Amino acid sequence: MNYCARAPGKIILSGEHSVVYGAPAIVAALSCYTTVRFTPLHRTKGIRTLFKGLPRGPIYPLHALHHFKNKLDERFEQFSRGERPVQHILNRPDDLVMYTLASLFQHLPLPGRTSTHHLPMPGRLSSESDLPLGAGMGSSAAAIAATLVLYEHLLERPMSAHERFERVRFCERLQHGKGSAIDAAAVTYGGVQILNEGEAQPLDTSLEDNGYWYWLLQGYPEVSTGECVVHVRAQHGQDSALWQAFTTCSEALREALLTHKNPDEALKENARLLAHIGVVPERAQQLIAQVEANGGSAKISGAGAHRGESGGIILIHHHDSEAIPKLLNGLPYQWGPLHVSTQGAALCSIKE
């Protein structure tokens, strides 16, 4: 028996960066998924990782997971004191998932022996994903959430959705420098969520009554989310008027979504503010301008990038179902319609 769990990706409608300064944010769970699978391997004494898009990982010894977590916690503290760049906390992307496991093992009392197994048991942790890595679609948070659900089942210690939300947020701080609740909300709860002061609440909309929505991968950013957040903090962290403008923008978008009105003006203002803080590369700005010239709206969704030509994911909206496909067909981008996943991280099992 193999065990697996999956979690959706995310696309931010409003509030990236500004949520760090207390502004509200709106995020939708995307019906593209990361699936994490565990296969028992009794001849090893650890967990081997094999994640899609990454080279085969090392064996993480089970007896050393506690020390592994302590080492990464120490690196995070060094980052917090300004002694280590955020991109130097993790050695490999696999480290984040193994940190999640170590954190869970520390948080939950282990059952020792179940009716059939010693736990945690050695094995292989592998993943498949529809989500491009490092593009701003929540691939890291989805992997964390799916891993938590999977091991809650294996350890027979289910957590509440709120506990899982907080655990995703806690672990993801190693990736971003500060645990944003945006990704955690989307991958844990699914649907469309609005975040205020770190707490998520469902927003009563599926986006279907507000026109046609799309996601587009404009290119992989040269900088990580953590680096970009640190850069923006250094340039604009003390500009309270700026973050209030983001708040006003998110509130206008929320109102448009709930009243089924055209959200274009709120999205355009959001795009302008993101360009102002310097996270929208020139090529992304040109594409956004093309969409606006064709009667729609578009914005960076995610951290963007403060250097390079690529800004990651772009959110696009138009009231005409044919306009965006007509504009994008023939352009060299990966894109698709935005379908909201109504379910967050959940268990699945596959018999082989």
KEGUVO-805668 format. One line per 2 residues: for each residue x, y, z of N, C-alpha, C. Coordinates in steps of 0.1 Angstrom, whole numbers, plus 5000, padded with zeros to 4 digits. Atoms other than C-alpha are relative to their C-alpha. Layout:
% KEGUVO-805668
X:Y:Z:X:Y:Z:X:Y:Z; ...
% end
This chain:
% KEGUVO-805668
5008:4988:5000:5000:5000:5000:5009:5012:5000; 4994:4986:4999:5012:5035:4991:4990:5009:5005
5009:4990:4994:4998:5065:5008:5003:5013:4993; 4998:4987:5006:4993:5099:4992:4990:5010:5005
5008:4989:4997:4979:5133:4999:5003:5011:4990; 4997:4989:5010:4975:5163:4977:4994:5013:5006
5004:4986:4997:4971:5201:4981:5000:5008:4988; 5000:4991:5011:4961:5228:4957:5011:5010:5000
4991:4988:5001:4983:5256:4945:4991:5013:5003; 5007:4987:4996:4973:5293:4950:5003:5010:4989
4997:4988:5008:4970:5325:4930:4994:5011:5009; 5004:4988:4991:4969:5358:4949:4993:5010:4991
5008:4990:5007:4942:5382:4938:5004:5014:5004; 4996:4987:4995:4954:5410:4960:5007:4998:5013
4994:5000:4986:4977:5417:4990:5014:4995:5001; 4986:5004:4999:5011:5402:4981:5008:5012:5005
4991:4990:4994:5038:5421:5000:4993:5008:5011; 5006:4991:4991:5013:5444:5017:4995:4992:5012
5005:5008:4989:5000:5415:5039:5010:4999:5011; 4989:5000:4990:5034:5416:5056:4999:5012:5010
5001:4987:4992:5025:5451:5069:4986:5002:5005; 5013:5000:4993:4991:5442:5082:4988:5003:4991
5011:4998:5010:4970:5448:5050:4993:4987:4998; 5007:5013:5004:4943:5423:5040:5005:4995:4987
4996:5006:5013:4949:5399:5012:4989:4990:4996; 5010:5009:5006:4927:5378:4989:5007:4990:4992
4993:5011:5007:4938:5344:4976:4990:4990:4996; 5009:5011:5005:4922:5316:4956:5009:4987:4999
4994:5013:5002:4931:5279:4957:4998:4996:4986; 5000:5003:5015:4940:5268:4922:4999:4985:4998
5003:5014:5002:4928:5235:4909:5012:4993:4992; 4988:5007:5004:4964:5224:4901:5006:4996:5013
4997:5007:4987:4979:5201:4927:5014:4995:5001; 4988:5008:4997:5010:5188:4944:4996:4988:5008
5003:5012:4994:5007:5152:4954:5012:4994:5006; 4989:5006:4993:5030:5137:4980:4997:4985:5004
5002:5014:4998:5034:5099:4983:5010:4994:5009; 4990:5007:4992:5050:5077:5009:5000:4985:4997
4998:5015:5003:5063:5042:5001:5009:4994:5011; 4991:5006:4990:5077:5021:5030:5011:4993:4993
4988:5007:5004:5112:5009:5025:5007:4994:5012; 4996:5005:4987:5122:4986:5053:5015:4997:5001
4986:5003:4999:5158:4981:5044:5008:5013:5002; 4993:4988:4997:5167:5017:5051:4997:5004:5014
5003:4995:4987:5169:5036:5083:4997:5015:5000; 5004:4986:5001:5157:5069:5070:4990:5002:4989
5010:4997:5011:5136:5087:5044:5008:5006:4989; 4994:4995:5012:5148:5092:5009:4989:5008:4992
5010:4991:5007:5132:5120:4988:5002:4999:4985; 5000:5000:5014:5123:5120:4952:4989:5009:4995
5011:4990:5003:5104:5151:4943:5001:5005:4985; 5000:4996:5014:5094:5161:4908:5007:5013:4998
4992:4988:5004:5117:5186:4892:5013:5002:5008; 4988:4999:4992:5145:5180:4917:5008:4987:4999
4992:5012:5000:5175:5156:4917:4996:4991:5012; 5003:5009:4989:5171:5125:4939:5007:5006:5013
4994:4994:4988:5177:5137:4975:5008:4989:5008; 4992:5009:4992:5199:5122:5002:4990:4992:5009
5008:5007:4989:5187:5097:5029:5000:5009:5012; 5001:4993:4987:5175:5117:5059:4998:4990:5011
5001:5010:4990:5182:5094:5089:4989:5004:5010; 5011:4997:4990:5151:5092:5112:5005:5004:5013
4995:4997:4987:5172:5093:5143:5006:5014:5001; 4993:4987:5000:5188:5126:5132:4990:5011:4997
5009:4990:5005:5156:5145:5122:4999:5011:5011; 5001:4990:4989:5155:5163:5156:5012:5010:4999
4988:4992:5001:5191:5176:5151:4999:5008:4987; 5001:4993:5012:5183:5185:5115:4991:5012:5002
5009:4988:4998:5153:5207:5126:5007:5011:5008; 4994:4990:4992:5174:5224:5153:5010:5008:4992
4990:4993:5008:5201:5232:5127:4993:5011:4991; 5007:4990:5008:5175:5249:5104:4994:5011:5008
5005:4990:4991:5159:5267:5134:5011:5010:5003; 4988:4991:4997:5194:5281:5142:5003:5009:4989
4997:4991:5012:5199:5293:5106:4989:5011:4999; 5010:4990:5000:5165:5310:5108:5002:5011:5010
4997:4990:4989:5175:5328:5140:5011:5009:4995; 4989:4992:5006:5207:5339:5122:4995:5009:4990
5006:4991:5009:5186:5353:5094:4992:5011:5007; 5007:4990:4993:5164:5371:5119:5009:5010:5006
4990:4990:4994:5195:5387:5134:5008:5007:4989; 4993:4993:5011:5207:5398:5099:5013:4994:4997
4987:5006:5002:5235:5373:5099:5001:4990:4989; 5001:5010:5011:5224:5350:5071:4989:5004:4990
5010:4997:5010:5206:5357:5038:4989:4989:5000; 5012:5010:4999:5171:5340:5036:5002:4989:4991
4999:5011:5009:5181:5320:5006:5011:4990:5004; 4990:5010:4994:5209:5303:5027:4995:4993:5012
5005:5008:4988:5186:5288:5053:4999:4985:4996; 5002:5014:5005:5177:5257:5032:5011:4997:4990
4991:5005:5010:5203:5237:5013:4994:4995:4987; 5008:5005:5011:5178:5220:4991:4985:5002:5002
5015:4999:4998:5140:5223:4985:4995:4989:5008; 5004:5012:4992:5137:5188:5000:5000:5003:5015
4998:4997:4986:5149:5203:5033:4987:5005:5006; 5012:4995:4994:5116:5221:5037:4990:4990:5004
5009:5011:4996:5095:5190:5036:5005:4992:5011; 4994:5008:4989:5119:5171:5059:4999:5008:5013
5002:4991:4988:5118:5201:5083:4985:4998:5005; 5014:5001:4996:5080:5198:5082:4997:4987:5007
5001:5013:4993:5082:5161:5091:5006:5001:5014; 4994:4999:4987:5106:5168:5119:4992:5009:5010
5009:4992:4992:5084:5196:5132:4988:4993:5005; 5012:5007:4997:5054:5174:5131:5003:4989:5011
4996:5010:4990:5072:5146:5150:5002:5006:5014; 4998:4993:4988:5082:5171:5176:4987:5005:5007
5013:4994:4995:5047:5186:5179:4991:4990:5005; 5009:5010:4996:5028:5154:5181:5007:4989:5007
4994:5012:4994:5034:5126:5205:4999:4988:4991; 5000:5011:5009:5044:5096:5185:4994:4988:5006
5007:5011:4995:5023:5065:5189:5009:4988:5003; 4992:5012:4998:5053:5041:5189:4996:4989:4990
5004:5011:5009:5038:5009:5175:4985:5001:4999; 5014:5001:5002:5004:5009:5159:4997:4985:4999
5003:5014:5001:4986:4977:5152:5009:4993:4990; 4993:5007:5010:5008:4970:5122:5014:5006:4998
4987:4994:5003:5039:4993:5122:5006:5007:5011; 4993:4990:4992:5066:5011:5141:4999:5013:4992
5001:4987:5007:5062:5048:5133:5009:5010:5007; 5000:4999:5014:5077:5068:5119:5008:4989:4993
4994:5011:5007:5088:5042:5094:5009:5005:4989; 4992:4996:5011:5116:5044:5069:4993:4998:4986
5006:5001:5012:5107:5049:5033:5004:5010:4990; 4997:4990:5010:5106:5070:5002:4988:5010:5000
5010:4989:5001:5088:5104:5001:5002:5006:4986; 4999:4995:5013:5080:5114:4965:4989:5009:4997
5011:4991:5003:5059:5140:4948:4998:5001:4985; 5003:4996:5013:5042:5148:4916:4993:5014:5001
5006:4987:4999:5030:5183:4908:4996:5006:4986; 5004:4992:5011:5010:5204:4883:5006:5014:5001
4996:4986:4997:5026:5235:4898:5014:5002:4997; 4986:4997:5003:5058:5250:4884:5007:5005:5013
4993:4997:4988:5084:5253:4911:5006:5015:4999; 4994:4987:4999:5094:5288:4922:4994:5011:4991
5006:4991:5009:5069:5306:4901:4989:5009:5007; 5010:4992:4993:5046:5320:4928:4986:4993:5000
5013:5007:5000:5018:5293:4926:4999:4992:5013; 5002:5007:4988:5024:5280:4961:5004:4986:5001
4996:5014:5000:5042:5248:4953:5007:4996:5013; 4994:5004:4988:5062:5248:4985:4990:4998:5011
5010:5001:4990:5032:5254:5007:4991:4988:4998; 5008:5012:5004:5012:5227:4988:5008:4988:5005
4993:5012:4996:5040:5202:4994:5000:4999:5016; 5001:5001:4985:5041:5211:5032:4986:4995:5004
5014:5004:4996:5003:5208:5035:4997:4985:4997; 5003:5014:5004:5001:5175:5016:5008:4990:5009
4992:5008:4991:5030:5161:5037:4994:4999:5014; 5007:5000:4987:5012:5171:5069:4988:4990:5001
5012:5008:5001:4980:5155:5059:5004:4985:4999; 4996:5014:5002:4998:5123:5048:5005:4994:5013
4994:5006:4988:5017:5119:5081:4990:5001:5012; 5010:5000:4990:4988:5129:5103:4992:4986:4999
5007:5013:5002:4971:5098:5088:5009:4988:5004; 4991:5011:4997:5002:5076:5091:5002:4999:5015
4998:4999:4986:5007:5087:5127:4987:4998:5008; 5013:5001:4993:4970:5084:5135:4998:5012:5010
5002:4989:4992:4971:5119:5149:4995:5012:4991; 5005:4989:5009:4948:5142:5128:5000:5013:5008
5001:4986:4995:4950:5179:5133:4988:5007:4995; 5010:4992:5006:4923:5204:5129:5005:5008:4988
4996:4992:5011:4923:5225:5098:5008:5013:5004; 4993:4988:4995:4934:5256:5119:5014:4996:5004
4986:5004:4996:4963:5237:5134:5009:4997:4988; 4992:5002:5012:4974:5226:5100:5004:5013:4993
4998:4987:5006:4971:5261:5087:5012:5007:5007; 4989:4993:4992:4994:5274:5115:5013:4992:4998
4988:5008:5001:5018:5245:5110:5007:5003:4986; 4995:4996:5013:5021:5253:5072:5007:5013:5001
4995:4986:4999:5027:5289:5080:5014:5000:5008; 4987:5000:4992:5054:5281:5106:5011:4994:4992
4990:5006:5008:5073:5258:5083:5005:5008:4989; 4997:4992:5012:5071:5281:5053:5009:5012:5003
4992:4989:4997:5089:5308:5072:5015:4998:4996; 4986:5002:5004:5122:5291:5063:5002:5003:4985
5000:4997:5015:5114:5297:5026:5000:5015:4998; 5003:4986:5003:5102:5332:5028:5005:5010:5010
4994:4991:4990:5118:5346:5059:4990:5005:5010; 5011:4997:4991:5084:5354:5074:4988:4992:4995
5011:5009:5004:5055:5330:5074:4988:5007:4996; 5013:4994:5004:5028:5345:5053:4989:4991:5001
5012:5009:4999:4994:5332:5059:4993:4998:4986; 5007:5001:5013:4984:5336:5022:5001:4986:4995
4999:5013:5006:4998:5304:5009:4994:4990:5009; 5005:5010:4991:4989:5285:5040:4985:4999:5000
5015:5000:5000:4952:5296:5038:4995:4993:4987; 5004:5006:5013:4949:5286:5001:5001:4984:5000
4997:5015:5001:4965:5251:5004:4993:4992:5011; 5007:5007:4989:4948:5243:5037:4985:5000:4999
5014:4999:5000:4913:5255:5033:4993:4998:4986; 5006:5000:5013:4908:5257:4995:4990:5012:4998
5010:4989:5003:4882:5281:4979:5007:5014:4999; 4994:4986:5000:4887:5319:4980:5000:5005:5014
4998:4997:4986:4900:5332:5013:5004:5015:5001; 4995:4987:4997:4904:5367:5027:5007:5000:5013
4992:5000:4988:4931:5373:5053:5001:5014:5006; 4999:4988:4992:4930:5399:5080:5008:4997:5013
4992:5002:4988:4957:5401:5107:5004:4986:5002; 4995:5014:4999:4969:5366:5099:4989:4989:5001
5011:5010:4999:4935:5349:5101:4992:5000:4987; 5007:5003:5013:4917:5334:5071:4985:4998:5002
5015:5003:5000:4880:5335:5064:4996:4998:4985; 5005:5003:5014:4862:5321:5033:4993:5012:4995
5007:4989:5007:4850:5347:5008:4989:4993:4991; 5011:5007:5007:4816:5337:4993:5000:5004:4986
4999:4998:5014:4826:5337:4957:5008:4989:4994; 4992:5010:5008:4838:5312:4931:5008:5007:4989
4994:4991:5011:4850:5341:4908:4992:4999:4987; 5006:5002:5013:4827:5327:4881:4990:5011:4997
5010:4989:5003:4802:5356:4885:5007:5013:4997; 4993:4987:5002:4829:5382:4879:5008:5000:4987
4993:5000:5013:4840:5374:4843:5009:4988:4999; 4991:5011:5004:4868:5353:4830:5014:5002:5005
4988:4998:4993:4900:5347:4849:5011:4990:4994; 4989:5008:5006:4934:5333:4837:5012:5001:5009
4987:4998:4994:4968:5326:4851:5010:4998:4988; 4989:5001:5011:5000:5330:4829:5013:5000:5007
4986:5000:4995:5036:5321:4837:5008:5008:4991; 4992:4991:5008:5056:5350:4824:5014:4997:4999
4986:5004:5000:5089:5334:4833:5003:4998:5015; 4996:5002:4986:5107:5322:4864:5009:5011:5006
4993:4989:4994:5119:5350:4887:5015:4996:5003; 4986:5002:4997:5157:5353:4892:5002:4999:5015
4998:4999:4986:5151:5359:4929:4989:4992:5007; 5010:5008:4992:5133:5339:4956:4990:5010:5006
5010:4991:4993:5102:5352:4974:5006:5006:5012; 4994:4994:4988:5122:5357:5005:5009:5011:4997
4991:4989:5004:5148:5378:4987:4992:5012:4997; 5008:4989:5005:5121:5399:4971:4993:5007:5012
5006:4995:4989:5103:5404:5004:5010:5009:5008; 4990:4993:4993:5135:5415:5021:5004:5013:4993
4997:4988:5008:5143:5440:4993:4989:5010:5001; 5011:4990:4999:5108:5456:4994:5000:5006:5014
5000:4995:4986:5111:5459:5032:5011:5011:5002; 4989:4990:4999:5144:5477:5028:4996:5013:4993
5003:4988:5008:5130:5501:5002:4987:5008:5005; 5013:4994:4998:5094:5507:5014:4994:4996:5014
5006:5006:4988:5089:5490:5048:4994:5011:5009; 5005:4990:4991:5083:5523:5066:4989:5009:4994
5009:4991:5007:5059:5538:5041:4985:4996:5003; 5013:5005:4996:5026:5534:5059:4989:5005:4991
5010:4995:5010:5007:5555:5033:4999:4990:4989; 5000:5009:5012:5017:5531:5006:4992:4987:5004
5007:5013:4996:5005:5500:5026:4985:5003:5002; 5014:4996:4999:4972:5519:5033:4994:5000:4986
5005:5000:5014:4968:5523:4995:4997:4986:4996; 5002:5014:5004:4972:5485:4991:4987:4995:5007
5011:5005:4992:4946:5480:5019:4987:5005:4992; 5012:4995:5007:4921:5503:5000:4997:4992:4987
5001:5007:5013:4928:5484:4968:4994:4986:5003; 5005:5013:4997:4921:5450:4984:4985:5000:5005
5014:4999:4996:4889:5462:5000:4991:5003:4988; 5008:4997:5012:4877:5475:4966:4998:4987:4992
5001:5013:5007:4884:5441:4951:4990:4991:5007; 5009:5008:4992:4866:5423:4979:4985:5004:4997
5014:4995:5003:4835:5445:4973:4996:4996:4986; 5003:5003:5014:4836:5439:4936:4996:4985:4999
5002:5015:5001:4838:5401:4941:4987:4996:5006; 5012:5004:4993:4810:5399:4966:4987:5006:4993
5012:4994:5007:4786:5422:4945:5000:4996:4985; 5000:5005:5014:4795:5405:4912:5002:5011:4990
4997:4989:5009:4808:5437:4897:5014:4998:4994; 4987:5001:5007:4837:5443:4874:5012:5004:5009
4988:4997:4991:4870:5441:4893:5011:5007:4994; 4989:4995:5008:4891:5457:4866:5007:5012:5007
4994:4988:4995:4897:5490:4883:5009:4997:5012; 4992:5004:4988:4908:5474:4916:5013:4993:4996
4989:5008:5005:4931:5450:4897:5011:5010:4993; 4990:4990:5007:4947:5479:4876:5007:5008:5011
4994:4992:4989:4953:5499:4908:5011:4992:5007; 4991:5009:4993:4969:5469:4924:5013:4998:4991
4988:5002:5009:4992:5464:4893:5009:5013:5001; 4992:4987:5000:5002:5501:4895:5008:5000:5013
4993:5000:4987:5011:5498:4932:5012:4990:5001; 4990:5010:5000:5031:5466:4927:5012:5005:4991
4989:4994:5008:5051:5484:4899:5007:5010:5007; 4994:4990:4993:5057:5512:4922:5010:4995:5010
4991:5005:4990:5074:5490:4948:5011:4992:4993; 4989:5005:5008:5096:5476:4920:5001:4985:4999
5000:5014:5001:5086:5440:4918:4994:4995:4987; 5006:5004:5013:5072:5440:4882:5010:5003:4990
4990:4998:5011:5099:5435:4856:4994:5006:4988; 5005:4993:5012:5097:5455:4824:4992:4992:4991
5007:5009:5009:5086:5426:4803:4986:4997:5005; 5013:5003:4994:5058:5418:4827:4991:5012:4999
5008:4988:5002:5047:5454:4826:4995:5002:4986; 5005:4999:5014:5045:5453:4789:4989:4991:4997
5011:5010:5002:5023:5422:4789:4988:5005:5007; 5012:4994:4993:5000:5438:4815:4994:5011:4993
5005:4989:5008:4998:5469:4794:4992:4995:4987; 5007:5006:5011:4988:5447:4764:4986:4995:5004
5013:5005:4995:4960:5431:4784:4990:5012:5002; 5008:4989:4998:4947:5465:4795:4996:5007:4987
5004:4994:5013:4948:5478:4760:4989:4992:4992; 5010:5009:5006:4926:5449:4750:4987:5000:5009
5012:4999:4992:4900:5459:4776:4999:4992:5013; 5000:5007:4988:4910:5437:4805:5009:5005:5011
4991:4995:4989:4932:5439:4836:5009:4988:5004; 4990:5010:4996:4963:5420:4849:5009:5005:5010
4991:4996:4990:4987:5420:4877:5009:4988:5003; 4991:5010:4995:5017:5401:4891:4992:4993:5012
5006:5007:4989:5004:5374:4914:5011:4992:5008; 4989:5005:4993:5030:5366:4940:5011:5010:5003
4990:4990:4996:5062:5382:4951:5006:5008:4988; 4994:4994:5011:5073:5391:4916:5015:4999:5000
4985:5000:4999:5110:5401:4912:5005:5014:4999; 4994:4986:5000:5131:5432:4918:5012:5000:4991
4991:4999:5010:5156:5422:4892:4998:4988:4990; 5002:5010:5010:5157:5402:4860:4988:5004:4991
5010:4997:5010:5131:5400:4832:4987:4993:5003; 5012:5009:4998:5106:5375:4846:4994:5003:5014
5007:4997:4987:5080:5381:4874:4992:4989:5005; 5007:5011:4995:5065:5347:4877:4986:5000:4995
5014:5002:5004:5027:5343:4876:4993:5014:4999; 5008:4988:5002:5004:5370:4862:4985:4995:5000
5014:5002:5000:4967:5371:4870:4993:5009:4990; 5006:4992:5011:4945:5382:4841:4984:4998:5002
5015:5000:4999:4908:5391:4841:4994:5008:4987; 5006:4993:5011:4885:5400:4812:4985:4996:5001
5014:5002:5000:4847:5403:4808:4995:4992:4988; 5003:5006:5013:4848:5388:4773:5007:4986:5000
4994:5013:5000:4854:5350:4771:5010:4998:4989; 4992:5003:5011:4871:5352:4738:5013:5009:4999
4990:4990:5002:4894:5382:4743:5014:4995:5004; 4987:5004:4996:4922:5367:4763:5006:4988:4992
4994:5011:5009:4926:5334:4744:5004:5006:4986; 4996:4994:5013:4927:5355:4712:5013:5008:5001
4988:4993:4998:4954:5377:4727:5012:4991:5002; 4988:5008:4995:4976:5349:4742:5003:4989:4990
4996:5010:5010:4974:5323:4715:5010:5004:4991; 4989:4996:5008:5006:5324:4697:5012:5006:5007
4990:4994:4992:5025:5341:4725:5008:4989:5007; 4992:5011:4994:5053:5320:4741:4999:4999:5015
5002:5002:4986:5038:5316:4775:4991:4988:5003; 5008:5010:4994:5023:5288:4796:4988:5007:5007
5011:4993:4993:4988:5299:4806:4988:4991:5000; 5012:5008:5000:4953:5286:4813:4989:5007:5008
5011:4994:4993:4919:5294:4827:5002:4997:5015; 4999:5002:4985:4917:5299:4865:4988:4993:5005
5011:5008:4994:4896:5272:4881:5003:4999:5015; 4998:5000:4986:4891:5275:4919:4998:4986:5006
5002:5013:4993:4897:5243:4940:4992:5003:5013; 5008:4997:4988:4870:5242:4966:5005:4992:5012
4994:5008:4989:4890:5217:4987:5015:5003:5003; 4986:4998:4997:4923:5222:5005:5007:4986:5001
4992:5013:4999:4948:5195:5014:4992:4989:5005; 5008:5011:4997:4933:5161:5016:5008:4987:4997
4994:5013:5001:4943:5125:5019:4994:4992:4988; 5005:5009:5009:4941:5100:4991:5008:4987:5001
4992:5012:4999:4952:5064:4989:4999:4992:4987; 5000:5007:5013:4963:5043:4960:5005:4986:5003
4995:5014:4999:4966:5005:4960:5007:4996:4988; 4992:5004:5012:4993:4991:4938:5002:4985:5001
% end
